[in-house]
């Protein structure tokens, strides 16, 4: 199922609650509101993470894919 342009976003589905803990370990300044994920709104989540971490969306996607 991982094909097409959205393949980097598929990692969020189902796994996000598990990944959220790892993200919080690395960036302790993130709140639960910063990490709130709704299906189809990956860009909003990445935008909030981008503001708090100073990373680009692509850097964040790449990092999350390695978790």
PDB file of N, CA, C, O and CB in Angstrom:
ATOM      1  N   UNK A   1       0.811  -1.196   0.000  1.00  0.00           N
ATOM      2  CA  UNK A   1       0.000   0.000   0.000  1.00  0.00           C
ATOM      3  C   UNK A   1       0.854   1.258   0.000  1.00  0.00           C
ATOM      4  O   UNK A   1       0.322   2.356  -0.165  1.00  0.00           O
ATOM      5  CB  UNK A   1      -0.922  -0.001   1.190  1.00  0.00           C
ATOM      6  N   UNK A   2       2.138   1.129   0.178  1.00  0.00           N
ATOM      7  CA  UNK A   2       3.001   2.309   0.214  1.00  0.00           C
ATOM      8  C   UNK A   2       3.488   2.654  -1.186  1.00  0.00           C
ATOM      9  O   UNK A   2       4.561   2.222  -1.605  1.00  0.00           O
ATOM     10  CB  UNK A   2       4.198   2.080   1.154  1.00  0.00           C
ATOM     11  N   UNK A   3       2.692   3.433  -1.902  1.00  0.00           N
ATOM     12  CA  UNK A   3       3.097   3.926  -3.199  1.00  0.00           C
ATOM     13  C   UNK A   3       2.381   5.234  -3.477  1.00  0.00           C
ATOM     14  O   UNK A   3       1.408   5.579  -2.806  1.00  0.00           O
ATOM     15  CB  UNK A   3       2.806   2.891  -4.302  1.00  0.00           C
ATOM     16  N   UNK A   4       2.869   5.952  -4.466  1.00  0.00           N
ATOM     17  CA  UNK A   4       2.284   7.254  -4.760  1.00  0.00           C
ATOM     18  C   UNK A   4       2.918   8.349  -3.932  1.00  0.00           C
ATOM     19  O   UNK A   4       3.854   8.107  -3.170  1.00  0.00           O
ATOM     20  CB  UNK A   4       0.794   7.229  -4.520  1.00  0.00           C
ATOM     21  N   UNK A   5       2.401   9.553  -4.088  1.00  0.00           N
ATOM     22  CA  UNK A   5       2.974  10.718  -3.427  1.00  0.00           C
ATOM     23  C   UNK A   5       2.786  10.721  -1.924  1.00  0.00           C
ATOM     24  O   UNK A   5       3.555  11.362  -1.207  1.00  0.00           O
ATOM     25  CB  UNK A   5       2.382  11.953  -3.993  1.00  0.00           C
ATOM     26  N   UNK A   6       1.778  10.017  -1.433  1.00  0.00           N
ATOM     27  CA  UNK A   6       1.476  10.101  -0.007  1.00  0.00           C
ATOM     28  C   UNK A   6       2.209   9.049   0.815  1.00  0.00           C
ATOM     29  O   UNK A   6       1.921   8.902   2.003  1.00  0.00           O
ATOM     30  CB  UNK A   6      -0.007   9.962   0.210  1.00  0.00           C
ATOM     31  N   UNK A   7       3.144   8.316   0.226  1.00  0.00           N
ATOM     32  CA  UNK A   7       3.790   7.224   0.950  1.00  0.00           C
ATOM     33  C   UNK A   7       4.483   7.700   2.223  1.00  0.00           C
ATOM     34  O   UNK A   7       4.491   6.982   3.222  1.00  0.00           O
ATOM     35  CB  UNK A   7       4.794   6.533   0.052  1.00  0.00           C
ATOM     36  N   UNK A   8       5.064   8.896   2.203  1.00  0.00           N
ATOM     37  CA  UNK A   8       5.730   9.371   3.414  1.00  0.00           C
ATOM     38  C   UNK A   8       4.726   9.711   4.508  1.00  0.00           C
ATOM     39  O   UNK A   8       5.083   9.735   5.686  1.00  0.00           O
ATOM     40  CB  UNK A   8       6.588  10.589   3.101  1.00  0.00           C
ATOM     41  N   UNK A   9       3.473   9.975   4.136  1.00  0.00           N
ATOM     42  CA  UNK A   9       2.449  10.275   5.125  1.00  0.00           C
ATOM     43  C   UNK A   9       1.809   9.022   5.703  1.00  0.00           C
ATOM     44  O   UNK A   9       1.186   9.084   6.763  1.00  0.00           O
ATOM     45  CB  UNK A   9       1.390  11.147   4.514  1.00  0.00           C
ATOM     46  N   UNK A  10       1.951   7.888   5.027  1.00  0.00           N
ATOM     47  CA  UNK A  10       1.309   6.666   5.495  1.00  0.00           C
ATOM     48  C   UNK A  10       1.853   6.218   6.843  1.00  0.00           C
ATOM     49  O   UNK A  10       1.152   5.548   7.602  1.00  0.00           O
ATOM     50  CB  UNK A  10       1.489   5.561   4.477  1.00  0.00           C
ATOM     51  N   UNK A  11       3.079   6.577   7.145  1.00  0.00           N
ATOM     52  CA  UNK A  11       3.702   6.192   8.409  1.00  0.00           C
ATOM     53  C   UNK A  11       2.876   6.709   9.595  1.00  0.00           C
ATOM     54  O   UNK A  11       2.865   6.092  10.660  1.00  0.00           O
ATOM     55  CB  UNK A  11       5.148   6.732   8.483  1.00  0.00           C
ATOM     56  N   UNK A  12       2.195   7.827   9.411  1.00  0.00           N
ATOM     57  CA  UNK A  12       1.398   8.403  10.490  1.00  0.00           C
ATOM     58  C   UNK A  12       0.229   7.507  10.868  1.00  0.00           C
ATOM     59  O   UNK A  12      -0.106   7.393  12.047  1.00  0.00           O
ATOM     60  CB  UNK A  12       0.887   9.775  10.091  1.00  0.00           C
ATOM     61  N   UNK A  13      -0.387   6.880   9.896  1.00  0.00           N
ATOM     62  CA  UNK A  13      -1.619   6.135  10.140  1.00  0.00           C
ATOM     63  C   UNK A  13      -1.361   4.952  11.055  1.00  0.00           C
ATOM     64  O   UNK A  13      -0.483   4.133  10.786  1.00  0.00           O
ATOM     65  CB  UNK A  13      -2.230   5.657   8.822  1.00  0.00           C
ATOM     66  N   UNK A  14      -2.118   4.862  12.127  1.00  0.00           N
ATOM     67  CA  UNK A  14      -2.023   3.729  13.023  1.00  0.00           C
ATOM     68  C   UNK A  14      -0.848   3.794  13.976  1.00  0.00           C
ATOM     69  O   UNK A  14      -0.981   3.412  15.138  1.00  0.00           O
ATOM     70  CB  UNK A  14      -1.940   2.488  12.237  1.00  0.00           C
ATOM     71  N   UNK A  15       0.290   4.265  13.520  1.00  0.00           N
ATOM     72  CA  UNK A  15       1.505   4.267  14.332  1.00  0.00           C
ATOM     73  C   UNK A  15       1.685   5.548  15.129  1.00  0.00           C
ATOM     74  O   UNK A  15       2.571   5.614  15.981  1.00  0.00           O
ATOM     75  CB  UNK A  15       2.703   4.054  13.455  1.00  0.00           C
ATOM     76  N   UNK A  16       0.879   6.558  14.880  1.00  0.00           N
ATOM     77  CA  UNK A  16       1.203   7.870  15.421  1.00  0.00           C
ATOM     78  C   UNK A  16       1.276   7.880  16.939  1.00  0.00           C
ATOM     79  O   UNK A  16       2.166   8.520  17.499  1.00  0.00           O
ATOM     80  CB  UNK A  16       0.189   8.873  14.961  1.00  0.00           C
ATOM     81  N   UNK A  17       0.356   7.183  17.630  1.00  0.00           N
ATOM     82  CA  UNK A  17       0.402   7.187  19.097  1.00  0.00           C
ATOM     83  C   UNK A  17       1.723   6.619  19.603  1.00  0.00           C
ATOM     84  O   UNK A  17       2.267   7.096  20.599  1.00  0.00           O
ATOM     85  CB  UNK A  17      -0.772   6.381  19.675  1.00  0.00           C
ATOM     86  N   UNK A  18       2.231   5.611  18.925  1.00  0.00           N
ATOM     87  CA  UNK A  18       3.523   5.027  19.289  1.00  0.00           C
ATOM     88  C   UNK A  18       4.672   5.986  18.978  1.00  0.00           C
ATOM     89  O   UNK A  18       5.590   6.147  19.782  1.00  0.00           O
ATOM     90  CB  UNK A  18       3.734   3.698  18.552  1.00  0.00           C
ATOM     91  N   UNK A  19       4.616   6.608  17.830  1.00  0.00           N
ATOM     92  CA  UNK A  19       5.688   7.519  17.414  1.00  0.00           C
ATOM     93  C   UNK A  19       5.718   8.796  18.241  1.00  0.00           C
ATOM     94  O   UNK A  19       6.778   9.381  18.467  1.00  0.00           O
ATOM     95  CB  UNK A  19       5.532   7.871  15.949  1.00  0.00           C
ATOM     96  N   UNK A  20       4.544   9.218  18.688  1.00  0.00           N
ATOM     97  CA  UNK A  20       4.424  10.473  19.439  1.00  0.00           C
ATOM     98  C   UNK A  20       5.346  10.473  20.656  1.00  0.00           C
ATOM     99  O   UNK A  20       5.966  11.493  20.953  1.00  0.00           O
ATOM    100  CB  UNK A  20       2.967  10.697  19.883  1.00  0.00           C
ATOM    101  N   UNK A  21       5.447   9.361  21.355  1.00  0.00           N
ATOM    102  CA  UNK A  21       6.330   9.268  22.521  1.00  0.00           C
ATOM    103  C   UNK A  21       7.785   9.492  22.154  1.00  0.00           C
ATOM    104  O   UNK A  21       8.522  10.150  22.888  1.00  0.00           O
ATOM    105  CB  UNK A  21       6.178   7.915  23.186  1.00  0.00           C
ATOM    106  N   UNK A  22       8.199   8.946  21.018  1.00  0.00           N
ATOM    107  CA  UNK A  22       9.582   9.115  20.569  1.00  0.00           C
ATOM    108  C   UNK A  22       9.852  10.559  20.172  1.00  0.00           C
ATOM    109  O   UNK A  22      10.936  11.089  20.418  1.00  0.00           O
ATOM    110  CB  UNK A  22       9.882   8.182  19.393  1.00  0.00           C
ATOM    111  N   UNK A  23       8.861  11.187  19.557  1.00  0.00           N
ATOM    112  CA  UNK A  23       9.008  12.596  19.167  1.00  0.00           C
ATOM    113  C   UNK A  23       9.139  13.463  20.414  1.00  0.00           C
ATOM    114  O   UNK A  23       9.964  14.374  20.461  1.00  0.00           O
ATOM    115  CB  UNK A  23       7.800  13.064  18.304  1.00  0.00           C
ATOM    116  N   UNK A  24       8.314  13.171  21.429  1.00  0.00           N
ATOM    117  CA  UNK A  24       8.365  13.953  22.675  1.00  0.00           C
ATOM    118  C   UNK A  24       9.700  13.766  23.400  1.00  0.00           C
ATOM    119  O   UNK A  24      10.190  14.697  24.041  1.00  0.00           O
ATOM    120  CB  UNK A  24       7.207  13.551  23.604  1.00  0.00           C
ATOM    121  N   UNK A  25      10.290  12.575  23.304  1.00  0.00           N
ATOM    122  CA  UNK A  25      11.594  12.349  23.938  1.00  0.00           C
ATOM    123  C   UNK A  25      12.646  13.254  23.321  1.00  0.00           C
ATOM    124  O   UNK A  25      13.488  13.805  24.031  1.00  0.00           O
ATOM    125  CB  UNK A  25      12.020  10.874  23.804  1.00  0.00           C
ATOM    126  N   UNK A  26      12.603  13.410  22.009  1.00  0.00           N
ATOM    127  CA  UNK A  26      13.613  14.225  21.335  1.00  0.00           C
ATOM    128  C   UNK A  26      13.330  15.716  21.501  1.00  0.00           C
ATOM    129  O   UNK A  26      14.254  16.513  21.660  1.00  0.00           O
ATOM    130  CB  UNK A  26      13.675  13.868  19.850  1.00  0.00           C
ATOM    131  N   UNK A  27      12.055  16.090  21.463  1.00  0.00           N
ATOM    132  CA  UNK A  27      11.674  17.502  21.559  1.00  0.00           C
ATOM    133  C   UNK A  27      10.743  17.670  22.754  1.00  0.00           C
ATOM    134  O   UNK A  27       9.522  17.652  22.605  1.00  0.00           O
ATOM    135  CB  UNK A  27      10.988  18.001  20.239  1.00  0.00           C
ATOM    136  N   UNK A  28      11.317  17.832  23.921  1.00  0.00           N
ATOM    137  CA  UNK A  28      10.549  17.898  25.167  1.00  0.00           C
ATOM    138  C   UNK A  28       9.627  19.115  25.221  1.00  0.00           C
ATOM    139  O   UNK A  28       8.680  19.134  26.006  1.00  0.00           O
ATOM    140  CB  UNK A  28      11.493  17.923  26.354  1.00  0.00           C
ATOM    141  N   UNK A  29       9.893  20.134  24.394  1.00  0.00           N
ATOM    142  CA  UNK A  29       9.069  21.347  24.415  1.00  0.00           C
ATOM    143  C   UNK A  29       7.743  21.174  23.677  1.00  0.00           C
ATOM    144  O   UNK A  29       6.909  22.079  23.701  1.00  0.00           O
ATOM    145  CB  UNK A  29       9.839  22.500  23.806  1.00  0.00           C
ATOM    146  N   UNK A  30       7.531  20.035  23.023  1.00  0.00           N
ATOM    147  CA  UNK A  30       6.285  19.814  22.299  1.00  0.00           C
ATOM    148  C   UNK A  30       5.180  19.396  23.261  1.00  0.00           C
ATOM    149  O   UNK A  30       5.401  18.602  24.174  1.00  0.00           O
ATOM    150  CB  UNK A  30       6.473  18.749  21.208  1.00  0.00           C
ATOM    151  N   UNK A  31       4.000  19.940  23.043  1.00  0.00           N
ATOM    152  CA  UNK A  31       2.848  19.604  23.880  1.00  0.00           C
ATOM    153  C   UNK A  31       1.974  18.585  23.160  1.00  0.00           C
ATOM    154  O   UNK A  31       2.180  18.304  21.979  1.00  0.00           O
ATOM    155  CB  UNK A  31       2.029  20.873  24.233  1.00  0.00           C
ATOM    156  N   UNK A  32       0.991  18.030  23.882  1.00  0.00           N
ATOM    157  CA  UNK A  32       0.048  17.110  23.250  1.00  0.00           C
ATOM    158  C   UNK A  32      -0.713  17.811  22.129  1.00  0.00           C
ATOM    159  O   UNK A  32      -1.039  17.188  21.118  1.00  0.00           O
ATOM    160  CB  UNK A  32      -0.935  16.545  24.290  1.00  0.00           C
ATOM    161  N   UNK A  33      -0.997  19.100  22.299  1.00  0.00           N
ATOM    162  CA  UNK A  33      -1.677  19.848  21.233  1.00  0.00           C
ATOM    163  C   UNK A  33      -0.797  19.964  19.993  1.00  0.00           C
ATOM    164  O   UNK A  33      -1.293  19.882  18.869  1.00  0.00           O
ATOM    165  CB  UNK A  33      -2.071  21.248  21.727  1.00  0.00           C
ATOM    166  N   UNK A  34       0.511  20.156  20.192  1.00  0.00           N
ATOM    167  CA  UNK A  34       1.433  20.220  19.057  1.00  0.00           C
ATOM    168  C   UNK A  34       1.424  18.910  18.286  1.00  0.00           C
ATOM    169  O   UNK A  34       1.581  18.892  17.065  1.00  0.00           O
ATOM    170  CB  UNK A  34       2.857  20.546  19.533  1.00  0.00           C
ATOM    171  N   UNK A  35       1.239  17.817  19.010  1.00  0.00           N
ATOM    172  CA  UNK A  35       1.355  16.486  18.420  1.00  0.00           C
ATOM    173  C   UNK A  35       0.006  15.873  18.045  1.00  0.00           C
ATOM    174  O   UNK A  35      -0.066  14.694  17.701  1.00  0.00           O
ATOM    175  CB  UNK A  35       2.070  15.572  19.376  1.00  0.00           C
ATOM    176  N   UNK A  36      -1.056  16.668  18.110  1.00  0.00           N
ATOM    177  CA  UNK A  36      -2.368  16.156  17.758  1.00  0.00           C
ATOM    178  C   UNK A  36      -2.417  15.846  16.264  1.00  0.00           C
ATOM    179  O   UNK A  36      -2.075  16.689  15.435  1.00  0.00           O
ATOM    180  CB  UNK A  36      -3.469  17.166  18.144  1.00  0.00           C
ATOM    181  N   UNK A  37      -2.843  14.637  15.931  1.00  0.00           N
ATOM    182  CA  UNK A  37      -2.885  14.207  14.537  1.00  0.00           C
ATOM    183  C   UNK A  37      -4.299  13.805  14.158  1.00  0.00           C
ATOM    184  O   UNK A  37      -4.950  13.042  14.871  1.00  0.00           O
ATOM    185  CB  UNK A  37      -1.913  13.041  14.294  1.00  0.00           C
ATOM    186  N   UNK A  38      -4.764  14.315  13.047  1.00  0.00           N
ATOM    187  CA  UNK A  38      -6.028  13.885  12.468  1.00  0.00           C
ATOM    188  C   UNK A  38      -5.737  13.375  11.069  1.00  0.00           C
ATOM    189  O   UNK A  38      -4.968  13.979  10.321  1.00  0.00           O
ATOM    190  CB  UNK A  38      -7.081  15.044  12.447  1.00  0.00           C
ATOM    191  N   UNK A  39      -6.358  12.262  10.723  1.00  0.00           N
ATOM    192  CA  UNK A  39      -6.122  11.680   9.406  1.00  0.00           C
ATOM    193  C   UNK A  39      -6.412  12.708   8.319  1.00  0.00           C
ATOM    194  O   UNK A  39      -7.432  13.397   8.346  1.00  0.00           O
ATOM    195  CB  UNK A  39      -6.988  10.422   9.202  1.00  0.00           C
ATOM    196  N   UNK A  40      -5.492  12.793   7.364  1.00  0.00           N
ATOM    197  CA  UNK A  40      -5.642  13.738   6.269  1.00  0.00           C
ATOM    198  C   UNK A  40      -5.084  15.120   6.581  1.00  0.00           C
ATOM    199  O   UNK A  40      -5.064  15.992   5.712  1.00  0.00           O
ATOM    200  CB  UNK A  40      -7.082  13.857   5.907  1.00  0.00           C
ATOM    201  N   UNK A  41      -4.631  15.328   7.815  1.00  0.00           N
ATOM    202  CA  UNK A  41      -4.114  16.645   8.194  1.00  0.00           C
ATOM    203  C   UNK A  41      -2.637  16.571   8.590  1.00  0.00           C
ATOM    204  O   UNK A  41      -2.186  17.249   9.513  1.00  0.00           O
ATOM    205  CB  UNK A  41      -4.940  17.227   9.353  1.00  0.00           C
ATOM    206  N   UNK A  42      -1.897  15.723   7.859  1.00  0.00           N
ATOM    207  CA  UNK A  42      -0.468  15.579   8.137  1.00  0.00           C
ATOM    208  C   UNK A  42       0.271  16.903   8.001  1.00  0.00           C
ATOM    209  O   UNK A  42       1.188  17.189   8.771  1.00  0.00           O
ATOM    210  CB  UNK A  42       0.146  14.548   7.204  1.00  0.00           C
ATOM    211  N   UNK A  43      -0.130  17.715   7.014  1.00  0.00           N
ATOM    212  CA  UNK A  43       0.553  18.991   6.793  1.00  0.00           C
ATOM    213  C   UNK A  43       0.389  19.936   7.973  1.00  0.00           C
ATOM    214  O   UNK A  43       1.315  20.674   8.308  1.00  0.00           O
ATOM    215  CB  UNK A  43       0.030  19.654   5.531  1.00  0.00           C
ATOM    216  N   UNK A  44      -0.779  19.922   8.606  1.00  0.00           N
ATOM    217  CA  UNK A  44      -0.983  20.766   9.792  1.00  0.00           C
ATOM    218  C   UNK A  44      -0.068  20.316  10.930  1.00  0.00           C
ATOM    219  O   UNK A  44       0.556  21.137  11.602  1.00  0.00           O
ATOM    220  CB  UNK A  44      -2.463  20.721  10.246  1.00  0.00           C
ATOM    221  N   UNK A  45       0.002  19.018  11.132  1.00  0.00           N
ATOM    222  CA  UNK A  45       0.890  18.471  12.164  1.00  0.00           C
ATOM    223  C   UNK A  45       2.336  18.844  11.860  1.00  0.00           C
ATOM    224  O   UNK A  45       3.057  19.323  12.736  1.00  0.00           O
ATOM    225  CB  UNK A  45       0.740  16.932  12.259  1.00  0.00           C
ATOM    226  N   UNK A  46       2.753  18.624  10.627  1.00  0.00           N
ATOM    227  CA  UNK A  46       4.130  18.948  10.252  1.00  0.00           C
ATOM    228  C   UNK A  46       4.408  20.437  10.396  1.00  0.00           C
ATOM    229  O   UNK A  46       5.512  20.831  10.771  1.00  0.00           O
ATOM    230  CB  UNK A  46       4.408  18.504   8.818  1.00  0.00           C
ATOM    231  N   UNK A  47       3.413  21.265  10.101  1.00  0.00           N
ATOM    232  CA  UNK A  47       3.575  22.714  10.262  1.00  0.00           C
ATOM    233  C   UNK A  47       3.825  23.089  11.719  1.00  0.00           C
ATOM    234  O   UNK A  47       4.691  23.913  12.015  1.00  0.00           O
ATOM    235  CB  UNK A  47       2.338  23.449   9.743  1.00  0.00           C
ATOM    236  N   UNK A  48       3.061  22.479  12.628  1.00  0.00           N
ATOM    237  CA  UNK A  48       3.272  22.765  14.058  1.00  0.00           C
ATOM    238  C   UNK A  48       4.643  22.272  14.508  1.00  0.00           C
ATOM    239  O   UNK A  48       5.340  22.961  15.253  1.00  0.00           O
ATOM    240  CB  UNK A  48       2.165  22.106  14.917  1.00  0.00           C
ATOM    241  N   UNK A  49       5.029  21.083  14.056  1.00  0.00           N
ATOM    242  CA  UNK A  49       6.351  20.551  14.423  1.00  0.00           C
ATOM    243  C   UNK A  49       7.454  21.417  13.835  1.00  0.00           C
ATOM    244  O   UNK A  49       8.485  21.645  14.467  1.00  0.00           O
ATOM    245  CB  UNK A  49       6.508  19.093  13.940  1.00  0.00           C
ATOM    246  N   UNK A  50       7.228  21.890  12.629  1.00  0.00           N
ATOM    247  CA  UNK A  50       8.214  22.742  11.962  1.00  0.00           C
ATOM    248  C   UNK A  50       8.445  24.026  12.760  1.00  0.00           C
ATOM    249  O   UNK A  50       9.589  24.446  12.939  1.00  0.00           O
ATOM    250  CB  UNK A  50       7.753  23.080  10.529  1.00  0.00           C
ATOM    251  N   UNK A  51       7.377  24.644  13.234  1.00  0.00           N
ATOM    252  CA  UNK A  51       7.502  25.873  14.021  1.00  0.00           C
ATOM    253  C   UNK A  51       8.262  25.620  15.315  1.00  0.00           C
ATOM    254  O   UNK A  51       9.101  26.433  15.703  1.00  0.00           O
ATOM    255  CB  UNK A  51       6.120  26.455  14.330  1.00  0.00           C
ATOM    256  N   UNK A  52       7.984  24.507  15.991  1.00  0.00           N
ATOM    257  CA  UNK A  52       8.584  24.238  17.299  1.00  0.00           C
ATOM    258  C   UNK A  52      10.021  23.738  17.202  1.00  0.00           C
ATOM    259  O   UNK A  52      10.826  23.988  18.098  1.00  0.00           O
ATOM    260  CB  UNK A  52       7.753  23.227  18.043  1.00  0.00           C
ATOM    261  N   UNK A  53      10.351  23.024  16.107  1.00  0.00           N
ATOM    262  CA  UNK A  53      11.674  22.398  16.023  1.00  0.00           C
ATOM    263  C   UNK A  53      12.651  23.158  15.136  1.00  0.00           C
ATOM    264  O   UNK A  53      13.864  22.988  15.258  1.00  0.00           O
ATOM    265  CB  UNK A  53      11.537  20.996  15.514  1.00  0.00           C
ATOM    266  N   UNK A  54      12.122  24.002  14.237  1.00  0.00           N
ATOM    267  CA  UNK A  54      13.002  24.711  13.311  1.00  0.00           C
ATOM    268  C   UNK A  54      13.457  23.857  12.145  1.00  0.00           C
ATOM    269  O   UNK A  54      14.302  24.284  11.360  1.00  0.00           O
ATOM    270  CB  UNK A  54      14.199  25.224  14.041  1.00  0.00           C
ATOM    271  N   UNK A  55      12.909  22.654  12.019  1.00  0.00           N
ATOM    272  CA  UNK A  55      13.263  21.752  10.913  1.00  0.00           C
ATOM    273  C   UNK A  55      12.323  21.997   9.740  1.00  0.00           C
ATOM    274  O   UNK A  55      11.232  22.541   9.916  1.00  0.00           O
ATOM    275  CB  UNK A  55      13.198  20.260  11.363  1.00  0.00           C
ATOM    276  N   UNK A  56      12.746  21.593   8.537  1.00  0.00           N
ATOM    277  CA  UNK A  56      11.857  21.675   7.386  1.00  0.00           C
ATOM    278  C   UNK A  56      10.878  20.507   7.426  1.00  0.00           C
ATOM    279  O   UNK A  56      11.108  19.516   8.119  1.00  0.00           O
ATOM    280  CB  UNK A  56      12.664  21.676   6.057  1.00  0.00           C
ATOM    281  N   UNK A  57       9.785  20.633   6.676  1.00  0.00           N
ATOM    282  CA  UNK A  57       8.815  19.536   6.626  1.00  0.00           C
ATOM    283  C   UNK A  57       9.473  18.255   6.121  1.00  0.00           C
ATOM    284  O   UNK A  57       9.200  17.169   6.632  1.00  0.00           O
ATOM    285  CB  UNK A  57       7.623  19.910   5.727  1.00  0.00           C
ATOM    286  N   UNK A  58      10.339  18.382   5.118  1.00  0.00           N
ATOM    287  CA  UNK A  58      10.994  17.190   4.579  1.00  0.00           C
ATOM    288  C   UNK A  58      11.924  16.564   5.610  1.00  0.00           C
ATOM    289  O   UNK A  58      11.975  15.339   5.726  1.00  0.00           O
ATOM    290  CB  UNK A  58      11.777  17.538   3.309  1.00  0.00           C
ATOM    291  N   UNK A  59      12.656  17.378   6.356  1.00  0.00           N
ATOM    292  CA  UNK A  59      13.513  16.848   7.423  1.00  0.00           C
ATOM    293  C   UNK A  59      12.680  16.096   8.454  1.00  0.00           C
ATOM    294  O   UNK A  59      13.067  15.022   8.913  1.00  0.00           O
ATOM    295  CB  UNK A  59      14.302  17.987   8.104  1.00  0.00           C
ATOM    296  N   UNK A  60      11.537  16.669   8.812  1.00  0.00           N
ATOM    297  CA  UNK A  60      10.670  16.025   9.792  1.00  0.00           C
ATOM    298  C   UNK A  60      10.112  14.719   9.256  1.00  0.00           C
ATOM    299  O   UNK A  60      10.078  13.725   9.981  1.00  0.00           O
ATOM    300  CB  UNK A  60       9.533  16.955  10.189  1.00  0.00           C
ATOM    301  N   UNK A  61       9.668  14.696   7.991  1.00  0.00           N
ATOM    302  CA  UNK A  61       9.144  13.473   7.388  1.00  0.00           C
ATOM    303  C   UNK A  61      10.227  12.397   7.387  1.00  0.00           C
ATOM    304  O   UNK A  61       9.978  11.253   7.770  1.00  0.00           O
ATOM    305  CB  UNK A  61       8.638  13.741   5.946  1.00  0.00           C
ATOM    306  N   UNK A  62      11.415  12.767   6.959  1.00  0.00           N
ATOM    307  CA  UNK A  62      12.513  11.799   6.915  1.00  0.00           C
ATOM    308  C   UNK A  62      12.821  11.250   8.291  1.00  0.00           C
ATOM    309  O   UNK A  62      13.045  10.049   8.444  1.00  0.00           O
ATOM    310  CB  UNK A  62      13.759  12.434   6.324  1.00  0.00           C
ATOM    311  N   UNK A  63      12.837  12.121   9.307  1.00  0.00           N
ATOM    312  CA  UNK A  63      13.134  11.700  10.677  1.00  0.00           C
ATOM    313  C   UNK A  63      12.040  10.774  11.187  1.00  0.00           C
ATOM    314  O   UNK A  63      12.338   9.726  11.759  1.00  0.00           O
ATOM    315  CB  UNK A  63      13.278  12.924  11.609  1.00  0.00           C
ATOM    316  N   UNK A  64      10.781  11.144  10.987  1.00  0.00           N
ATOM    317  CA  UNK A  64       9.665  10.314  11.461  1.00  0.00           C
ATOM    318  C   UNK A  64       9.700   8.951  10.774  1.00  0.00           C
ATOM    319  O   UNK A  64       9.381   7.939  11.399  1.00  0.00           O
ATOM    320  CB  UNK A  64       8.304  11.017  11.200  1.00  0.00           C
ATOM    321  N   UNK A  65      10.079   8.910   9.505  1.00  0.00           N
ATOM    322  CA  UNK A  65      10.156   7.627   8.802  1.00  0.00           C
ATOM    323  C   UNK A  65      11.235   6.713   9.377  1.00  0.00           C
ATOM    324  O   UNK A  65      11.189   5.500   9.170  1.00  0.00           O
ATOM    325  CB  UNK A  65      10.420   7.861   7.325  1.00  0.00           C
ATOM    326  N   UNK A  66      12.205   7.279  10.097  1.00  0.00           N
ATOM    327  CA  UNK A  66      13.266   6.443  10.671  1.00  0.00           C
ATOM    328  C   UNK A  66      12.904   5.926  12.061  1.00  0.00           C
ATOM    329  O   UNK A  66      13.601   5.063  12.594  1.00  0.00           O
ATOM    330  CB  UNK A  66      14.569   7.229  10.740  1.00  0.00           C
ATOM    331  N   UNK A  67      11.818   6.444  12.663  1.00  0.00           N
ATOM    332  CA  UNK A  67      11.430   6.029  14.005  1.00  0.00           C
ATOM    333  C   UNK A  67      10.879   4.617  14.007  1.00  0.00           C
ATOM    334  O   UNK A  67      10.501   4.102  15.059  1.00  0.00           O
ATOM    335  CB  UNK A  67      10.404   6.987  14.581  1.00  0.00           C
TER     336      UNK A  67
END
